[in-house]
Amino acid sequence: MEGVFPKILVVSNAADAAEIAGIVRDAGLGDVLTGDGGDETLAIFRAHHPEVVVLCASLDAGDARALASALREGASVAAGISGTSPVSTSR
């Protein structure tokens, strides 16, 4: 379906989340929301029901494993969580 984009929640430390979100937006891959792993991140997830979650395993503001569990419990579809390292755009 042309013009329909998935909602994507990028959960990472603030600078990395902004960089990842920018890459996704520039590529036209979806509507991007960001969170830093704190309590507001779960609220964003519940309010917006993103189809895709990108979760960095090395969060400063929260426990990535606990957040992943909470996101899985709140997901309406199967959720896959993948750890990431700092962003690298080199190819």
Backbone bond lengths (Angstrom), bond angles and torsions (degrees), N, CA, C in turn:
res aa  C-N    CA-C-N  psi(-1)  N-CA   C-N-CA  omega(-1)  CA-C   N-CA-C  phi
1 M - - - 1.449 - - 1.519 109.05 -
2 E 1.288 115.49 116.43 1.445 120.98 -178.04 1.521 110.77 -69.92
3 G 1.347 115.83 137.85 1.453 120.49 176.99 1.515 114.59 84.53
4 V 1.324 118.84 -1.03 1.454 121.68 178.25 1.520 108.14 -103.63
5 F 1.320 116.13 120.49 1.451 120.88 -176.86 1.520 110.26 -116.37
6 P 1.323 116.84 143.87 1.460 118.81 176.51 1.531 110.13 -72.73
7 K 1.318 115.39 153.01 1.460 120.31 170.15 1.520 106.54 -84.26
8 I 1.321 115.71 131.76 1.457 121.90 -178.13 1.521 108.19 -122.76
9 L 1.326 116.17 126.70 1.461 121.46 175.88 1.522 108.25 -104.72
10 V 1.324 116.16 117.52 1.461 122.32 177.29 1.522 107.38 -100.46
11 V 1.346 115.83 118.07 1.465 121.46 -179.23 1.520 107.75 -113.10
12 S 1.323 114.99 111.30 1.460 120.77 -177.28 1.516 107.66 -163.35
13 N 1.319 116.44 173.70 1.457 119.92 173.38 1.523 108.05 -60.54
14 A 1.321 116.82 148.48 1.468 122.41 -167.26 1.526 114.76 -48.60
15 A 1.307 118.42 -50.60 1.474 120.32 -177.61 1.522 111.42 -63.95
16 D 1.333 116.72 -43.43 1.465 119.89 179.13 1.526 111.31 -66.64
17 A 1.326 116.89 -39.90 1.470 120.31 179.48 1.523 110.67 -61.45
18 A 1.321 116.13 -42.18 1.467 119.87 179.21 1.522 110.61 -63.90
19 E 1.325 116.92 -40.90 1.473 120.48 -179.92 1.529 110.92 -66.62
20 I 1.327 116.95 -46.74 1.467 120.68 179.30 1.521 110.50 -62.29
21 A 1.332 116.11 -45.01 1.468 120.23 179.40 1.524 111.22 -59.84
22 G 1.326 116.66 -40.40 1.462 120.80 178.29 1.517 112.12 -62.84
23 I 1.322 116.24 -42.03 1.469 120.46 178.58 1.520 110.57 -62.49
24 V 1.328 116.29 -44.58 1.470 121.04 -179.34 1.523 110.28 -64.86
25 R 1.336 116.55 -44.63 1.476 120.14 179.12 1.527 110.99 -62.53
26 D 1.339 116.20 -47.07 1.467 120.29 -178.49 1.526 112.10 -61.07
27 A 1.324 116.37 -31.72 1.464 121.00 179.01 1.523 111.86 -81.94
28 G 1.321 117.53 -6.45 1.458 121.29 179.53 1.519 113.11 68.16
29 L 1.343 116.54 33.15 1.463 119.92 -174.58 1.520 114.47 -89.11
30 G 1.319 118.20 -13.05 1.448 118.59 179.42 1.508 112.76 164.16
31 D 1.329 114.09 178.22 1.458 121.80 175.33 1.520 107.15 -87.19
32 V 1.332 117.40 123.47 1.454 121.34 -170.14 1.523 112.18 -109.06
33 L 1.322 113.86 131.98 1.459 122.81 171.83 1.522 106.30 -114.87
34 T 1.336 117.57 155.19 1.455 119.69 178.11 1.525 110.59 -130.35
35 G 1.327 114.58 153.34 1.450 122.16 174.18 1.510 108.45 -148.95
36 D 1.339 115.81 157.73 1.460 119.17 -178.13 1.522 113.18 -103.49
37 G 1.326 117.51 5.60 1.457 121.44 178.92 1.509 113.49 97.84
38 G 1.316 117.58 -7.78 1.455 121.61 177.62 1.528 111.18 -75.45
39 D 1.318 115.82 -175.81 1.470 121.35 -176.52 1.530 113.33 -56.63
40 E 1.329 116.86 -34.27 1.466 119.59 -178.68 1.523 111.93 -66.44
41 T 1.326 117.53 -23.00 1.461 120.51 179.86 1.525 111.14 -64.35
42 L 1.311 117.06 -43.40 1.465 120.78 177.76 1.525 110.26 -64.95
43 A 1.321 117.14 -37.10 1.465 121.11 177.15 1.531 110.85 -64.03
44 I 1.335 116.87 -40.97 1.471 121.07 177.19 1.525 109.64 -62.20
45 F 1.330 116.53 -44.72 1.464 121.47 179.15 1.522 110.94 -58.79
46 R 1.313 116.82 -47.00 1.475 120.80 -178.63 1.523 112.46 -67.75
47 A 1.319 116.96 -34.94 1.463 120.55 -177.71 1.525 113.11 -76.93
48 H 1.322 117.14 -33.71 1.468 120.68 -171.90 1.523 114.95 -108.78
49 H 1.322 119.12 -13.86 1.468 123.53 177.93 1.530 112.92 47.83
50 P 1.342 117.70 59.75 1.468 119.20 -179.20 1.520 111.47 -64.77
51 E 1.330 115.48 147.41 1.463 120.88 177.17 1.530 111.65 -79.94
52 V 1.332 116.24 -24.50 1.464 121.41 -177.45 1.526 108.68 -131.31
53 V 1.344 115.28 136.37 1.465 120.80 173.63 1.524 108.27 -124.54
54 V 1.326 115.62 127.24 1.454 122.15 173.73 1.525 105.43 -108.10
55 L 1.337 116.49 115.94 1.465 121.50 -173.62 1.519 110.69 -119.56
56 C 1.319 116.24 120.90 1.461 122.19 176.07 1.524 108.28 -80.66
57 A 1.316 116.71 133.02 1.462 121.11 -177.49 1.527 113.20 -75.52
58 S 1.312 118.41 -13.63 1.467 121.02 -175.68 1.527 111.68 -111.42
59 L 1.322 116.76 58.40 1.459 121.64 -179.35 1.525 111.35 -73.66
60 D 1.324 116.51 140.92 1.460 121.14 173.06 1.523 110.99 -85.10
61 A 1.338 117.01 -33.70 1.466 121.26 -171.57 1.518 114.56 -91.98
62 G 1.303 118.79 -1.99 1.455 118.69 -177.87 1.510 111.94 -167.20
63 D 1.305 115.14 -179.16 1.466 123.12 179.97 1.531 107.64 -97.70
64 A 1.321 116.63 110.09 1.465 121.10 -175.50 1.523 111.93 -60.21
65 R 1.323 117.93 -39.88 1.466 121.19 -178.85 1.532 110.79 -65.56
66 A 1.327 117.19 -44.60 1.466 120.47 178.90 1.527 110.77 -65.56
67 L 1.323 116.74 -40.03 1.462 120.33 178.33 1.522 110.49 -64.22
68 A 1.332 117.16 -42.84 1.465 120.69 178.82 1.522 110.53 -58.97
69 S 1.331 117.03 -42.26 1.470 120.71 178.37 1.521 110.89 -63.36
70 A 1.319 116.92 -44.16 1.468 120.81 179.76 1.524 111.17 -64.27
71 L 1.326 116.87 -38.80 1.461 120.21 178.81 1.525 110.77 -66.79
72 R 1.326 117.03 -41.34 1.468 120.09 178.24 1.519 111.07 -61.26
73 E 1.338 116.39 -41.72 1.471 120.57 179.74 1.516 111.33 -63.88
74 G 1.335 117.37 -33.17 1.453 121.03 -177.62 1.509 114.60 -92.44
75 A 1.337 117.61 -1.40 1.460 120.81 -176.32 1.513 111.10 -79.28
76 S 1.316 115.94 141.41 1.466 120.62 177.10 1.519 111.22 -88.75
77 V 1.318 116.90 -10.90 1.467 122.75 175.57 1.519 107.58 -132.75
78 A 1.306 116.77 168.94 1.460 120.67 178.83 1.517 109.90 -58.60
79 A 1.316 116.08 137.02 1.457 120.80 -178.34 1.510 110.03 -114.88
80 G 1.306 115.80 135.36 1.459 121.10 173.45 1.511 108.11 -115.69
81 I 1.304 116.99 129.70 1.451 121.38 -178.77 1.525 108.16 -114.62
82 S 1.303 116.13 131.83 1.462 120.61 -178.55 1.514 109.09 -125.99
83 G 1.310 116.86 131.70 1.461 120.86 175.98 1.513 109.91 -74.21
84 T 1.315 115.63 151.19 1.458 120.21 178.84 1.510 109.70 -132.88
85 S 1.288 115.28 158.44 1.461 121.25 171.69 1.514 107.58 -102.06
86 P 1.320 118.48 175.62 1.472 118.44 177.97 1.518 111.74 -51.18
87 V 1.300 115.13 150.15 1.456 122.18 -174.92 1.514 111.51 -65.13
88 S 1.312 115.40 134.41 1.454 120.97 173.27 1.519 107.40 -132.57
89 T 1.303 115.92 125.16 1.461 119.21 179.85 1.515 111.65 -102.35
90 S 1.330 117.05 5.59 1.467 119.13 178.83 1.537 108.99 -73.26
91 R 1.281 116.94 148.48 1.471 121.25 -178.16 1.483 109.88 -122.27
